[in-house]
């Protein structure tokens, strides 16, 4: 029951888009999963991403239209990258699922179970918030279109004359100004945007599930080290803890090797969007522009959403470093002077491995920590001032 409560929501979200790493024993279910993944990829690439890039070429030169395009095109490119990584690394991630299942099913103390449930509660909360956020964005966007209100800047370069604008600024090779081409294309975009929203948030939630689970296991390891002196069989318990610590370090390395490219792309996406949105908002406020209040508020909300999303990545990365430091401190502060010298030396195995805390990184370059997040904000704000200076 605890296992289903902990990973059930993430599993259902990933199964909807055919990206759950664990292969199904039911052949029919496995075929349906591959078909859902194929449909998702077709929608992402051919219905949304490629037409959005073609629209970007058409509107190049108009700052407002370019920013209006980038706020959708960049997340779409990141979503395609996420889907490709999850599909390509499926065999690598499947053992991680098995590891979580074994951790939940093995015998453990009540304190360890409470720690694991606490981390699972955070994961479920983030998953629910991500799903609700995507649902609200889709609902507000499509309801606004039904009532004739637009959250983006319409142009006759990419939007058909006399028709309401598409949800995303796109340019298609076929004529969408006549019926039923317009209605079919609009429906395809609605399905594509919904699938991309699920893909975007489901992969992020899965990454959070893995990291927070490992954080919970590290906290349990810290508890066992603190209570190590209470165990009669010191060498056996210490051996188990050292093996468990090595297992967790290797799991972090697998996660980093799998998702570091995705995190690097996400940082670039955040930096560009933050600069463009900041430039547009400041420029409109200072000089007066042709953005409506609704569009301006929408840009501010989008910037805040991307900002919070990046902050969450860095928070879980910082939590991972904090848990590793707690393990190092527990081993260092142990009453080793009450042990025999040969036995006490065994504690150095944990001290040495925790001397360099494990990190999840962006492209093996930037560690995902709060200090990196603050530096990223300062750098992005600096580029906003450069854009304003060049315009003046």
C-alpha positions as CSV (number, residue, x, y, z in Angstrom):
1,X,0.0,0.0,0.0
2,X,2.8,2.4,0.8
3,X,4.5,1.6,-2.5
4,X,1.4,2.2,-4.5
5,X,0.8,5.5,-2.7
6,X,4.3,6.6,-3.2
7,X,4.8,6.0,-7.0
8,X,1.3,5.3,-8.3
9,X,0.5,8.9,-9.4
10,X,3.9,9.2,-11.3
11,X,3.4,5.8,-12.9
12,X,0.0,6.7,-14.2
13,X,1.1,10.0,-15.6
14,X,4.0,8.4,-17.5
15,X,1.9,5.4,-18.7
16,X,-0.5,7.9,-20.3
17,X,2.2,9.1,-22.6
18,X,4.0,5.7,-22.9
19,X,7.2,6.6,-21.0
20,X,7.0,4.5,-17.9
21,X,10.5,2.8,-17.9
22,X,9.4,-0.6,-16.5
23,X,8.3,-2.9,-19.3
24,X,4.9,-4.5,-18.9
25,X,4.5,-8.3,-18.7
26,X,1.3,-8.0,-20.7
27,X,2.2,-7.9,-24.4
28,X,-1.0,-6.1,-25.3
29,X,-0.3,-3.4,-22.7
30,X,3.3,-3.0,-24.0
31,X,2.1,-2.5,-27.6
32,X,-0.5,0.1,-26.5
33,X,2.2,1.9,-24.6
34,X,4.4,2.1,-27.7
35,X,1.5,3.3,-29.7
36,X,0.8,6.1,-27.2
37,X,4.5,7.1,-27.2
38,X,4.5,7.1,-31.1
39,X,1.4,9.3,-31.1
40,X,2.9,11.6,-28.5
41,X,6.1,12.0,-30.6
42,X,4.2,12.7,-33.8
43,X,2.1,15.4,-32.1
44,X,5.1,17.0,-30.5
45,X,7.4,17.1,-33.5
46,X,5.1,17.4,-36.6
47,X,2.1,19.2,-35.2
48,X,3.8,21.6,-32.8
49,X,7.6,21.9,-32.8
50,X,8.4,22.1,-36.5
51,X,5.5,24.5,-37.4
52,X,6.5,26.6,-34.4
53,X,10.1,26.8,-35.7
54,X,8.8,27.7,-39.1
55,X,6.7,30.5,-37.6
56,X,9.8,31.7,-35.7
57,X,11.5,32.2,-39.1
58,X,8.5,34.0,-40.5
59,X,8.3,36.6,-37.6
60,X,12.1,37.0,-37.2
61,X,12.9,40.7,-36.7
62,X,9.9,41.7,-34.6
63,X,10.9,41.4,-31.0
64,X,7.4,41.0,-29.6
65,X,6.5,38.3,-32.0
66,X,9.8,36.5,-31.5
67,X,9.3,36.4,-27.7
68,X,5.7,35.3,-28.2
69,X,7.0,32.4,-30.3
70,X,9.9,31.5,-28.0
71,X,7.7,31.2,-24.9
72,X,6.2,28.1,-26.6
73,X,9.0,26.9,-28.9
74,X,11.7,26.6,-26.3
75,X,9.5,24.5,-23.9
76,X,8.5,22.3,-26.8
77,X,12.1,21.7,-27.7
78,X,12.9,20.8,-24.1
79,X,9.8,18.5,-24.0
80,X,11.1,16.7,-27.1
81,X,14.5,16.3,-25.5
82,X,12.8,14.9,-22.3
83,X,10.8,12.4,-24.2
84,X,13.8,11.2,-26.2
85,X,15.9,10.8,-23.1
86,X,13.2,8.9,-21.2
87,X,12.8,6.6,-24.2
88,X,16.5,6.2,-24.9
89,X,17.4,5.6,-21.3
90,X,14.5,3.2,-20.6
91,X,16.8,0.2,-19.9
92,X,19.0,2.3,-17.6
93,X,16.0,3.7,-15.6
94,X,14.2,0.4,-15.2
95,X,16.6,-0.9,-12.5
96,X,16.0,2.3,-10.6
97,X,12.3,1.4,-10.4
98,X,13.3,-2.0,-9.1
99,X,15.5,-0.4,-6.5
100,X,12.6,1.8,-5.2
101,X,10.3,-1.2,-5.1
102,X,12.8,-3.2,-3.1
103,X,13.4,-0.3,-0.7
104,X,9.7,-0.1,0.0
105,X,9.1,-3.8,0.4
106,X,12.1,-4.7,2.5
107,X,11.8,-4.9,6.3
108,X,12.6,-1.6,8.0
109,X,12.2,0.3,11.2
110,X,9.2,2.5,11.8
111,X,11.4,5.6,11.8
112,X,12.7,4.7,8.3
113,X,9.2,4.1,7.0
114,X,8.1,7.6,8.3
115,X,11.1,9.2,6.6
116,X,10.2,7.5,3.3
117,X,6.6,8.5,3.6
118,X,7.6,12.1,4.2
119,X,9.7,12.2,1.0
120,X,6.8,10.4,-0.9
121,X,4.4,13.0,0.4
122,X,6.5,15.8,-1.1
123,X,6.8,13.9,-4.4
124,X,3.0,13.5,-4.6
125,X,2.4,17.1,-3.7
126,X,4.8,18.2,-6.5
127,X,3.1,15.8,-9.0
128,X,-0.4,17.1,-8.1
129,X,0.8,20.7,-8.3
130,X,2.4,20.0,-11.7
131,X,-0.7,18.3,-13.1
132,X,-3.0,21.0,-11.7
133,X,-0.8,23.8,-13.2
134,X,-0.8,22.2,-16.6
135,X,-4.6,21.7,-16.5
136,X,-5.2,25.3,-15.4
137,X,-2.9,26.7,-18.2
138,X,-4.7,24.6,-20.8
139,X,-8.2,25.4,-19.4
140,X,-7.5,29.2,-19.3
141,X,-5.9,29.2,-22.7
142,X,-8.7,27.3,-24.4
143,X,-11.5,29.1,-22.5
144,X,-10.0,32.4,-23.5
145,X,-10.0,31.4,-27.1
146,X,-13.7,30.4,-26.9
147,X,-14.6,33.8,-25.5
148,X,-12.4,35.6,-28.1
149,X,-9.6,36.7,-25.8
150,X,-6.0,36.1,-26.7
151,X,-2.9,35.7,-24.5
152,X,-0.6,36.1,-27.4
153,X,0.0,38.7,-30.0
154,X,-1.8,37.8,-33.3
155,X,-0.3,38.6,-36.7
156,X,-1.3,38.0,-40.3
157,X,2.1,36.5,-40.9
158,X,1.2,33.2,-39.2
159,X,-2.5,33.5,-38.2
160,X,-5.3,33.1,-40.8
161,X,-7.3,36.3,-41.4
162,X,-10.9,36.2,-40.1
163,X,-10.2,33.2,-37.9
164,X,-9.4,33.0,-34.1
165,X,-5.7,32.5,-33.5
166,X,-4.3,29.0,-32.9
167,X,-3.3,28.2,-29.3
168,X,0.4,28.3,-30.4
169,X,2.0,30.6,-33.0
170,X,2.7,28.1,-35.8
171,X,3.0,28.2,-39.6
172,X,1.7,25.2,-41.7
173,X,2.4,24.4,-45.3
174,X,-1.2,23.6,-45.9
175,X,-4.0,26.3,-46.0
176,X,-5.7,26.5,-42.6
177,X,-7.9,29.5,-43.4
178,X,-10.7,27.4,-44.8
179,X,-13.0,24.8,-43.2
180,X,-12.6,22.0,-42.2
181,X,-8.8,22.5,-42.3
182,X,-8.8,25.1,-39.6
183,X,-11.0,23.1,-37.2
184,X,-8.9,19.9,-37.7
185,X,-5.6,21.7,-37.3
186,X,-7.0,23.5,-34.2
187,X,-8.1,20.1,-32.7
188,X,-4.7,18.6,-33.5
189,X,-3.0,21.5,-31.6
190,X,-5.3,21.0,-28.6
191,X,-4.4,17.3,-28.4
192,X,-0.7,18.1,-29.0
193,X,-0.6,20.8,-26.4
194,X,-2.2,18.5,-23.9
195,X,0.2,15.7,-24.6
196,X,3.2,18.0,-24.4
197,X,2.0,19.4,-21.1
198,X,1.7,15.9,-19.7
199,X,5.2,14.9,-21.0
200,X,6.8,18.1,-19.7
201,X,5.5,17.7,-16.1
202,X,5.6,13.9,-15.9
203,X,9.3,13.6,-16.7
204,X,10.1,16.3,-14.1
205,X,8.0,14.6,-11.5
206,X,9.8,11.3,-12.2
207,X,13.1,12.9,-11.8
208,X,11.9,14.4,-8.5
209,X,10.6,11.0,-7.4
210,X,14.0,9.4,-7.9
211,X,16.0,12.2,-6.2
212,X,13.7,12.5,-3.2
213,X,13.6,8.7,-2.8
214,X,17.4,8.7,-2.6
215,X,17.3,11.6,-0.2
216,X,15.0,9.5,2.0
217,X,17.4,6.6,1.9
218,X,20.3,8.8,2.8
219,X,18.4,10.2,5.8
220,X,17.7,6.6,6.9
221,X,21.4,5.8,6.5
222,X,22.1,8.8,8.7
223,X,19.7,7.5,11.3
224,X,21.4,4.1,11.3
225,X,24.8,5.7,11.7
226,X,23.7,7.8,14.6
227,X,22.3,4.7,16.3
228,X,25.2,2.5,15.4
229,X,26.6,2.4,18.9
230,X,23.4,0.7,20.1
231,X,23.9,-2.3,17.8
232,X,25.8,-5.2,19.3
233,X,27.1,-6.5,16.0
234,X,29.0,-3.4,15.0
235,X,31.0,-4.8,12.0
236,X,28.0,-6.4,10.3
237,X,25.8,-3.3,10.6
238,X,28.7,-1.0,9.5
239,X,29.3,-3.3,6.5
240,X,25.6,-3.1,5.5
241,X,25.7,0.7,5.8
242,X,28.8,1.0,3.7
243,X,27.2,-1.1,0.9
244,X,24.0,0.9,1.1
245,X,25.9,4.1,0.8
246,X,27.8,2.9,-2.2
247,X,24.5,1.8,-3.8
248,X,23.0,5.3,-3.3
249,X,26.1,7.0,-4.7
250,X,25.9,4.8,-7.8
251,X,22.2,5.6,-8.2
252,X,22.9,9.3,-8.1
253,X,25.6,8.8,-10.8
254,X,23.0,7.0,-13.0
255,X,20.5,9.8,-12.5
256,X,23.1,12.4,-13.3
257,X,24.3,10.6,-16.4
258,X,20.8,10.2,-17.6
259,X,19.4,13.7,-17.0
260,X,22.3,16.1,-17.1
261,X,21.8,17.0,-20.8
262,X,18.1,17.6,-20.1
263,X,18.9,19.9,-17.1
264,X,21.5,21.8,-19.2
265,X,18.9,22.4,-21.9
266,X,16.4,23.5,-19.3
267,X,18.9,26.0,-17.9
268,X,19.4,27.5,-21.3
269,X,15.6,27.6,-21.8
270,X,15.1,29.3,-18.5
271,X,17.9,31.9,-19.2
272,X,16.5,32.9,-22.6
273,X,12.9,33.0,-21.5
274,X,13.7,35.0,-18.3
275,X,15.8,37.5,-20.4
276,X,13.1,37.9,-23.1
277,X,10.2,38.2,-20.7
278,X,12.1,40.6,-18.5
279,X,13.1,42.8,-21.5
280,X,9.6,42.8,-22.9
281,X,7.9,43.7,-19.5
282,X,10.4,46.4,-18.6
283,X,10.3,47.9,-22.2
284,X,6.5,48.0,-22.1
285,X,6.4,49.6,-18.7
286,X,9.1,52.2,-19.5
287,X,8.2,53.2,-23.1
288,X,4.7,52.0,-23.6
289,X,4.0,49.2,-26.0
290,X,1.2,47.5,-27.9
291,X,0.7,44.7,-25.3
292,X,-2.6,44.5,-23.6
293,X,-2.9,44.2,-19.8
294,X,-4.0,40.6,-20.2
295,X,-0.9,39.8,-22.3
296,X,1.4,41.6,-19.8
297,X,-0.1,39.7,-16.8
298,X,0.2,36.4,-18.8
299,X,3.9,37.1,-19.5
300,X,4.5,37.8,-15.8
301,X,2.8,34.5,-14.8
302,X,4.8,32.5,-17.3
303,X,8.0,34.0,-16.0
304,X,7.1,33.2,-12.5
305,X,6.2,29.6,-13.4
306,X,9.5,29.0,-15.2
307,X,11.3,30.6,-12.2
308,X,9.6,28.4,-9.7
309,X,10.2,25.3,-11.8
310,X,14.0,26.0,-12.0
311,X,14.1,26.7,-8.3
312,X,12.6,23.3,-7.5
313,X,15.3,21.6,-9.5
314,X,17.9,23.4,-7.5
315,X,16.1,22.8,-4.2
316,X,16.1,19.0,-4.6
317,X,19.8,19.2,-5.7
318,X,20.6,21.2,-2.6
319,X,18.7,18.7,-0.5
320,X,20.8,15.8,-1.9
321,X,24.0,17.7,-0.9
322,X,22.6,18.4,2.6
323,X,21.8,14.7,3.2
324,X,25.3,13.7,2.1
325,X,26.8,16.2,4.5
326,X,24.7,14.8,7.4
327,X,26.1,11.3,6.7
328,X,29.6,12.7,6.8
329,X,29.0,14.5,10.0
330,X,27.4,11.4,11.6
331,X,30.4,9.3,10.8
332,X,32.8,12.0,11.9
333,X,31.1,12.6,15.2
334,X,30.8,8.9,16.1
335,X,32.5,7.9,19.4
336,X,35.2,6.1,17.5
337,X,37.6,6.4,20.5
338,X,35.6,3.7,22.3
339,X,36.3,1.2,19.6
340,X,39.3,-0.9,18.8
341,X,41.7,0.9,16.4
342,X,41.2,-1.7,13.6
343,X,37.4,-1.4,13.8
344,X,37.4,2.4,14.1
345,X,39.4,2.7,10.9
346,X,36.5,1.2,9.0
347,X,34.5,4.5,9.6
348,X,36.9,6.3,7.3
349,X,35.3,4.5,4.4
350,X,32.2,6.5,4.8
351,X,34.1,9.7,5.6
352,X,36.1,9.5,2.4
353,X,33.1,8.8,0.2
354,X,31.1,11.7,1.7
355,X,34.0,14.2,1.5
356,X,32.9,15.1,-2.0
357,X,29.1,15.4,-1.9
358,X,27.2,13.8,-4.8
359,X,25.5,16.3,-7.2
360,X,23.0,16.2,-10.0
361,X,24.5,18.5,-12.7
362,X,23.5,20.4,-15.8
363,X,25.7,19.0,-18.6
364,X,28.3,17.8,-16.0
365,X,29.2,21.5,-15.7
366,X,26.8,23.3,-13.3
367,X,25.8,21.6,-10.0
368,X,22.1,22.0,-9.4
369,X,22.2,23.9,-6.1
370,X,20.7,27.1,-4.7
371,X,24.0,29.0,-5.2
372,X,23.9,28.1,-8.9
373,X,20.3,29.3,-9.0
374,X,21.2,32.7,-7.6
375,X,24.1,33.0,-10.0
376,X,21.8,32.2,-12.9
377,X,19.3,34.9,-11.8
378,X,22.1,37.5,-11.6
379,X,23.4,36.5,-15.0
380,X,20.0,36.6,-16.7
381,X,19.2,40.0,-15.1
382,X,22.5,41.3,-16.5
383,X,21.6,40.2,-20.0
384,X,18.2,42.0,-19.6
385,X,20.1,45.3,-19.0
386,X,22.3,44.5,-22.1
387,X,19.2,44.1,-24.3
388,X,17.7,47.3,-23.0
389,X,21.0,49.2,-23.5
390,X,21.3,47.9,-27.1
391,X,17.7,49.0,-27.9
392,X,18.3,52.5,-26.6
